[in-house]
Amino acid sequence: MIEVASNGKIMDYIHDILTRLAEQTAFTSLTYKNFIMIAIACFFLYLAIRKEYEPLLLVPIAFGMLLVNLFPGIMAHPTTDANGNFVAGGLLYYFYIGDEYGIWPSLIFLGVGAMTDFGPLIANPKSFLLGAAAQFGVFTAYIGAILLGFTDEASAAISIIGGADGPTSIFLASKLAPELMGPIAVAAYSYMALVPIIQPPIMRLLTTEKERRVKMDQLRNVTKLEKVLFPIIVTTVVVLLLPTTAPLVGMLMLGNLFRESGVVKQLTETASNALMYIVVILLGTSVGATTSAEAFLTPNTLKIVLLGLIAFIFGTASGVLLGKLMCKLSGGKINPLIGSAGVSAVPMAARVSQKVGAEADPTNFLLMHAMGPNVAGVIGTAVVAGTFLAIFGVK
């Protein structure tokens, strides 16, 4: 009888342990919406790994999406227990703080500035017009979002998707519509990744074979003095007019000054390599972790994705159309394809201009010409974001 009782207690103990372990598995708390989000995360991983669509961004974003839908506690906020003791938050919550305060997007801009040659823009200042034209998509999305019932602040945050600029989208969303940051960021980075798919049909539709074959004159050589003065002058002028642009434009130009000054090679290498990649990991996983099933699978998300696509199409089209006008006014000296590079996806949009131009004429080299509008688009989107912040009184 004693052995039977002992065996019974052991079995009860084992049963209790197994029950508690089973209760701790994710299966007990996941809903069908979580499984939908897990499937979406796997699809993004497929695009990033198999198709190589912006893998540096989509891999961490998709994995953050996977993690938060398997274990929501990884984004839990810090709390206190019944005894008043501090309970730490989830790991990715602390990563997310950098998004919330605009730290990671600004550091991304530092890295972009350190990697980018502004020479083509300096050599051809007309590129600023093409970069500005591409912002038409931003204002189209802004009006569309208002018509769909979003607040003015949320509409402004959504509209930046049209600039194909992920860091700026996150920065503005953190200030104006933090509750929509997940859908906005995912939509922005998704369209950045799909630039090679979305843009070419629009470019071919709006241009003729003859226009796509236009060869542009070689850009003039830009002196080192011009390259050093450019980030200083741009920062001074833009920040004086729109102080709210300082975090983005300031970091972009600081990174470029590192590059062009030639006296801080270690800082240039750090900003464009180690620091840049560390920040991409922190930003990507934390952005992905904002896409819990409850926050992402809503009617507003579908509206944001649709508005982002419309904005991106209009931004690309407006850049190409202005390019056509400039082509005509210049007597056929400007290839309108470079206008599509006015969106902020650096340098992918410029490469797409080169690719479509080379399809019409393999001897046509548009990459450096397209880099001018591409860089102008980065500055333009940051200026638009600063304008929205100024309008809504955010400092």
For each residue, the residues with C-beta under 8 A, 3 or more apart:
1: 4 5
2: 5 6
3: 6 7
4: 1 7 8
5: 1 2 8 9
6: 2 3 9 10
7: 3 4 10 11
8: 4 5 11 12
9: 5 6 12 13
10: 6 7 13 14
11: 7 8 14 15
12: 8 9 15 16
13: 9 10 16 17
14: 10 11 17 18
15: 11 12 18 19
16: 12 13 19 20
17: 13 14 20 21
18: 14 15 21 22
19: 15 16 22 23
20: 16 17 23 24
21: 17 18 24 25
22: 18 19 25 28
23: 19 20 28
24: 20 21 28
25: 21 22 28
26: 29 30 70 71
27: 30
28: 22 23 24 25
29: 26 72
30: 26 27 34 35 69 70
31: 34 35 293
32: 35 36
33: 36 37 293 294 297
34: 30 31 37 38 69 70 293
35: 30 31 32 38 39
36: 32 33 39 40 293 297
37: 33 34 40 41 65 69 291 292 293 296 297
38: 34 35 41 42 66 69 70
39: 35 36 42 43
40: 36 37 43 44 65
41: 37 38 44 45 62 63 65 66 69 288
42: 38 39 45 46 62 66
43: 39 40 46 47
44: 40 41 47 48 58 61 62 65 190
45: 41 42 48 49 58 59 62 63 66
46: 42 43 49 50 51
47: 43 44 50 51 53 58 193
48: 44 45 51 52 53 54 55 57 58 59 62 193
49: 45 46 52 55 59
50: 46 47
51: 46 47 48
52: 48 49 55
53: 47 48 58 193 194 196
54: 48 57 58 189 192 193 348
55: 48 49 52 58 59
56: 59 60 277 280
57: 48 54 60 61 166 189 192 193 280 284
58: 44 45 47 48 53 54 55 61 62 189 190 193 284
59: 45 48 49 55 56 62 63 284
60: 56 57 63 64 280 281 283 284 285 288
61: 44 57 58 64 65 185 186 189 284 285 287 288
62: 41 42 44 45 48 58 59 65 66 288
63: 41 45 59 60 66 67 284 285 288
64: 60 61 67 68 92 284 285 286 287 288 289 291
65: 37 40 41 44 61 62 68 69 186 288 289 291
66: 38 41 42 45 62 63 69 70 288
67: 63 64 70 71 74 92 285 288 289
68: 64 65 71 72 74 75 92 288 289 290 291 292
69: 30 34 37 38 41 65 66 72 291 292 293
70: 26 30 34 38 66 67
71: 26 67 68 74
72: 29 68 69 75 76 292
73: 76 90
74: 67 68 71 90 91 92 93 289
75: 68 72 89 90 92 93 96 289 290 292
76: 72 73 79 89 90 93
77: 89 93
78: 86 87 88 89 93
79: 76 87 89
80: 84 85 86 87
81: 84 85 87
82:
83:
84: 80 81
85: 80 81
86: 78 80
87: 78 79 80 81
88: 78
89: 75 76 77 78 79 93 94
90: 73 74 75 76 93 94
91: 74 94 95
92: 64 67 68 74 75 95 96 285 286 289
93: 74 75 76 77 78 89 90 96 97
94: 89 90 91 97
95: 91 92 98 99 282 283 285 286 289
96: 75 92 93 99 100 286 289 290
97: 93 94 100 101 103
98: 95 101 103 104 279 282 283 286
99: 95 96 102 103 104 105 170 174 181 283 286 287 290
100: 96 97 174 178
101: 97 98 174
102: 99 105 106 171 174 175 247
103: 97 98 99 106 107
104: 98 99 107 108 167 170 279 282 283 286
105: 99 102 108 109 167 168 170 171 174 247 248 283
106: 102 103 109 110 167 171 247 248 250 251
107: 103 104 110 111 251 275 276 279
108: 104 105 111 112 167 276 279 280 283
109: 105 106 112 113 167 248 249 251 252 255 382
110: 106 107 113 114 251 252 254 255 271 275 276
111: 107 108 114 115 255 271 272 275 276 279
112: 108 109 115 116 167 252 255 346 378
113: 109 110 116 231 251 252 253 254 255 256 257 258 259 271
114: 110 111 255 256 258 259 267 268 271 272 276
115: 111 112 255 259 272 276
116: 112 113 255 256 259 346 347 375 378
117: 120 259 371
118: 121 122 227 230 231 256 260 375
119: 122 123 219 222 227
120: 117 123 124 127 219 368 369 371 372 375
121: 118 124 125 127 128 371 372 375 376
122: 118 119 125 222 226 227 230
123: 119 120 219 220 221 222 372
124: 120 121 127 219 369 372
125: 121 122 128
126: 129 130 326 334 372
127: 120 121 124 130 131 338 372 373 375 376
128: 121 125 131 132 376 380
129: 126 132 133 322 326
130: 126 127 133 134 319 322 323 326 338 339 341 342 372 373 376 377
131: 127 128 134 135 319 342 372 373 374 375 376 377 378 379 380
132: 128 129 135 342 376 380
133: 129 130 136 318 319 321 322 339 342
134: 130 131 137 163 315 316 318 319 339 340 342 343 373 377 380
135: 131 132 138 139 162 163 315 342 377 380 381 384
136: 133 139 140 314 315 318
137: 134 140 141 162 163 310 311 312 313 314 315 316 317 318 343
138: 135 141 142 159 160 162 163 311 315 381 384
139: 135 136 142 143 159
140: 136 137 143 144 159 162 310 311 314 315
141: 137 138 144 145 155 158 159 161 162 307 308 310 311 314
142: 138 139 145 146 155 156 158 159
143: 139 140 146 147 155
144: 140 141 147 148 307 310 311
145: 141 142 148 150 154 155 158 159 303 307
146: 142 143 149 150 152 155
147: 143 144
148: 144 145 303 307
149: 146
150: 145 146 154 155 158 300 303
151: 154 155 177
152: 146 155 156 392
153: 156 157 176 177 392
154: 145 150 151 157 158 176 177 180
155: 141 142 143 145 146 150 151 152 158 159
156: 142 152 153 159 160 172 176 388 391 392
157: 153 154 160 169 172 173 175 176 177 180 184 388
158: 141 142 145 150 154 155 161 177 180 184 304 307 308
159: 138 139 140 141 142 145 155 156 162 307 311 388
160: 138 156 157 163 165 168 169 172 173 184 188 381 384 385 388
161: 141 158 164 169 184 187 188 191 304 307 308 311 312
162: 135 137 138 140 141 159 308 310 311 312 314 315 343
163: 134 135 137 138 160 168 169 311 315 343 344 377 380 381 384
164: 161 188 191 192 195 312 315 343 344 345 349 377
165: 160 168 169 188 192 343 344 345 377 378 381 382
166: 57 169 170 185 188 189 192
167: 104 105 106 108 109 112 170 171 248 283
168: 105 160 163 165 171 172 248 344 381 382 385
169: 157 160 161 163 165 166 172 173 184 185 188
170: 99 104 105 166 167 173 174 181 184 185 188 283 287
171: 102 105 106 167 168 174 175 247 248 385
172: 156 157 160 168 169 175 176 385 388 389
173: 157 160 169 170 176 177 178 180 181 184 185
174: 99 100 101 102 105 170 171 178 181
175: 102 157 171 172 178 389 394
176: 153 154 156 157 172 173 388 389 392 394
177: 151 153 154 157 158 173 180 181 184
178: 100 173 174 175 181
179: 295
180: 154 157 158 173 177 183 184 300 304
181: 99 170 173 174 177 178 184 185 287 290
182: 185 186 287 290 291 292 295 296
183: 180 186 187 291 295 296 300 301 304 305
184: 157 158 160 161 169 170 173 177 180 181 187 188 304 308
185: 61 166 169 170 173 181 182 188 189 287 290
186: 61 65 182 183 189 190 287 288 291 296
187: 161 183 184 190 191 304 305 308
188: 160 161 164 165 166 169 170 184 185 191 192 308
189: 54 57 58 61 166 185 186 192 193 287
190: 44 58 186 187 193 194 305 308
191: 161 164 187 188 194 195 198 308 309 312
192: 54 57 164 165 166 188 189 195 345 348
193: 47 48 53 54 57 58 189 190
194: 53 190 191 197 198
195: 164 191 192 198 199 343 345 348 349 352
196: 53 199 200 348 351 352 355
197: 194 200
198: 191 194 195 201 202 309 312 313 316
199: 195 196 202 203 316 340 349 352 356
200: 196 197 203 204 352 355 356
201: 198 204 205
202: 198 199 205 206 313 316 317 320 340
203: 199 200 206 207 212 316 320 337 340 352 353 356
204: 200 201 207 212 356
205: 201 202
206: 202 203 317 320 321 324 336
207: 203 204 211 212 320 324 336 337
208: 211 212
209: 212 213 360
210: 213 214
211: 207 208 214 324 327 335 336 337
212: 203 204 207 208 209 335 337 356 357 359 360 361
213: 209 210 357 360 361 364
214: 210 211 327 332 333 334 335 336 364
215: 335 361 363 364
216: 333 334 335 338 366 369
217: 333
218:
219: 119 120 123 124 222 368 369
220: 123
221: 123
222: 119 122 123 219 226 227
223: 226 227
224: 227 228 260 262
225: 228 229
226: 122 222 223 229 230
227: 118 119 122 222 223 224 230 260
228: 224 225 231 232 257 260 261
229: 225 226 232 233
230: 118 122 226 227 233 234 256 260
231: 113 118 228 234 235 252 253 254 256 257 260
232: 228 229 235 236 253 257
233: 229 230 236 237
234: 230 231 237 238 249 253 379
235: 231 232 238 239 249 250 253 254
236: 232 233 239 240
237: 233 234 240 241
238: 234 235 241 242 245 249 379 383 386
239: 235 236 242 243 245 246 249 250
240: 236 237 243
241: 237 238
242: 238 239 245 383 386 387 390
243: 239 240 246 386 390 395
244: 386 387 389 390 394 395
245: 238 239 242 248 249 250 382 383 385 386
246: 239 243 249 250
247: 102 105 106 171 250 251
248: 105 106 109 167 168 171 245 251 252 382 385 386
249: 109 234 235 238 239 245 246 252 253 379 382 383 386
250: 106 235 239 245 246 247 253 254
251: 106 107 109 110 113 247 248 254 255
252: 109 110 112 113 231 248 249 255 256 378 379 382
253: 113 231 232 234 235 249 250 256 257
254: 110 113 231 235 250 251 257 258
255: 109 110 111 112 113 114 115 116 251 252 258 259 268 271 272
256: 113 114 116 118 230 231 252 253 259 260
257: 113 228 231 232 253 254 260 261
258: 113 114 254 255 261 264 267 268 271
259: 113 114 115 116 117 255 256 268 272
260: 118 224 227 228 230 231 256 257
261: 228 257 258 264
262: 224 265
263:
264: 258 261 267 268
265: 262 268 269
266: 269 270
267: 114 258 264 270 271
268: 114 255 258 259 264 265 271 272
269: 265 266 272 273 274
270: 266 267 273 274 275
271: 110 111 113 114 255 258 267 268 275 276
272: 111 114 115 255 259 268 269 275 276
273: 269 270 276 277
274: 269 270 277 278
275: 107 110 111 270 271 272 278 279
276: 107 108 110 111 114 115 271 272 273 279 280
277: 56 273 274 280 281
278: 274 275 281 282
279: 98 104 107 108 111 275 276 282 283
280: 56 57 60 108 276 277 283 284
281: 60 277 278 284 285
282: 95 98 104 278 279 285 286
283: 60 95 98 99 104 105 108 167 170 279 280 286 287
284: 57 58 59 60 61 63 64 280 281 287 288
285: 60 61 63 64 67 92 95 281 282 288 289
286: 64 92 95 96 98 99 104 282 283 289 290
287: 61 64 99 170 181 182 185 186 189 283 284 290 291
288: 41 60 61 62 63 64 65 66 67 68 186 284 285 291
289: 64 65 67 68 74 75 92 95 96 285 286 292
290: 68 75 96 99 181 182 185 286 287 295
291: 37 64 65 68 69 182 183 186 287 288 295 296
292: 37 68 69 72 75 182 289 295 296
293: 31 33 34 36 37 69 296 297
294: 33 297
295: 179 182 183 290 291 292 298
296: 37 182 183 186 291 292 293 301
297: 33 36 37 293 294 301
298: 295 301 302
299: 302 303
300: 150 180 183 303 304
301: 183 296 297 298 304 305
302: 298 299 305 306
303: 145 148 150 299 300 306 307
304: 158 161 180 183 184 187 300 301 307 308
305: 183 187 190 301 302 308 309
306: 302 303 309 310
307: 141 144 145 148 158 159 161 303 304 310 311
308: 141 158 161 162 184 187 188 190 191 304 305 311 312
309: 191 198 305 306 312 313
310: 137 140 141 144 162 306 307 313 314
311: 137 138 140 141 144 159 161 162 163 307 308 314 315
312: 137 161 162 164 191 198 308 309 315 316 343
313: 137 198 202 309 310 316 317
314: 136 137 140 141 162 310 311 317 318
315: 134 135 136 137 138 140 162 163 164 311 312 318 319 342 343
316: 134 137 198 199 202 203 312 313 319 320 340 343
317: 137 202 206 313 314 320 321
318: 133 134 136 137 314 315 321 322 339 342
319: 130 131 133 134 315 316 322 323 339 340 341 342 343 373
320: 202 203 206 207 316 317 323 324 336 337 339 340
321: 133 206 317 318 324 325 336 339
322: 129 130 133 318 319 325 326 339
323: 130 319 320 326 327 334 335 336 337 338 339 340
324: 206 207 211 320 321 327 328 336 339
325: 321 322 328 329
326: 126 129 130 322 323 329 330 334 336 339
327: 211 214 323 324 330 332 333 334 335 336
328: 324 325 331 332
329: 325 326
330: 326 327 333 334
331: 328
332: 214 327 328
333: 214 216 217 327 330
334: 126 214 216 323 326 327 330 338
335: 211 212 214 215 216 323 327 338 357 364 366 369
336: 206 207 211 214 320 321 323 324 326 327 339
337: 203 207 211 212 320 323 340 353 356 357 366 370
338: 127 130 216 323 334 335 341 350 353 366 369 370 372 373
339: 130 133 134 318 319 320 321 322 323 324 326 336 342 373
340: 134 199 202 203 316 319 320 323 337 343 349 352 353 356 370
341: 130 319 338 349 350 352 353 370 371 373 374 377
342: 130 131 132 133 134 135 315 318 319 339 349 373 374 376 377 380
343: 134 137 162 163 164 165 195 312 315 316 319 340 349 374 377
344: 163 164 165 168 349 374 377 378 380 381
345: 164 165 192 195 348 349 374
346: 112 116 349 350 374 375 377 378
347: 116 350 351 371 374
348: 54 192 195 196 345 351 352
349: 164 195 199 340 341 342 343 344 345 346 352 353 370 374 377
350: 338 341 346 347 353 354 367 370 371 373 374
351: 196 347 348 354 355 367 370
352: 195 196 199 200 203 340 341 348 349 355 356
353: 203 337 338 340 341 349 350 356 357 366 367 369 370
354: 350 351 357 358 365 366 367 370
355: 196 200 351 352 358 359
356: 199 200 203 204 212 337 340 352 353 359 360
357: 212 213 335 337 353 354 360 361 364 365 366
358: 354 355 361 362 364 365 366
359: 212 355 356
360: 209 212 213 356 357 364
361: 212 213 215 357 358 364
362: 358
363: 215
364: 213 214 215 335 357 358 360 361
365: 354 357 358 368
366: 216 335 337 338 353 354 357 358 369 370
367: 350 351 353 354 370 371
368: 120 219 365 371 372
369: 120 124 216 219 335 338 353 366 372
370: 337 338 340 341 349 350 351 353 354 366 367 373 374
371: 117 120 121 341 347 350 367 368 374 375
372: 120 121 123 124 126 127 130 131 338 368 369 375 376
373: 127 130 131 134 319 338 339 341 342 350 370 376 377
374: 131 341 342 343 344 345 346 347 349 350 370 371 377 378
375: 116 118 120 121 127 131 346 371 372 378 379
376: 121 127 128 130 131 132 342 372 373 379 380
377: 130 131 134 135 163 164 165 341 342 343 344 346 349 373 374 380 381
378: 112 116 131 165 252 344 346 374 375 381 382
379: 131 234 238 249 252 375 376 382 383
380: 128 131 132 134 135 163 342 344 376 377 383 384
381: 135 138 160 163 165 168 344 377 378 384 385
382: 109 165 168 245 248 249 252 378 379 385 386
383: 238 242 245 249 379 380 386 387
384: 135 138 160 163 380 381 387 388
385: 160 168 171 172 245 248 381 382 388 389
386: 238 242 243 244 245 248 249 382 383 389 390
387: 242 244 383 384 390 391
388: 156 157 159 160 172 176 384 385 391 392
389: 172 175 176 244 385 386 392 394 395
390: 242 243 244 386 387 393 394
391: 156 387 388
392: 152 153 156 176 388 389
393: 390
394: 175 176 244 389 390
395: 243 244 389
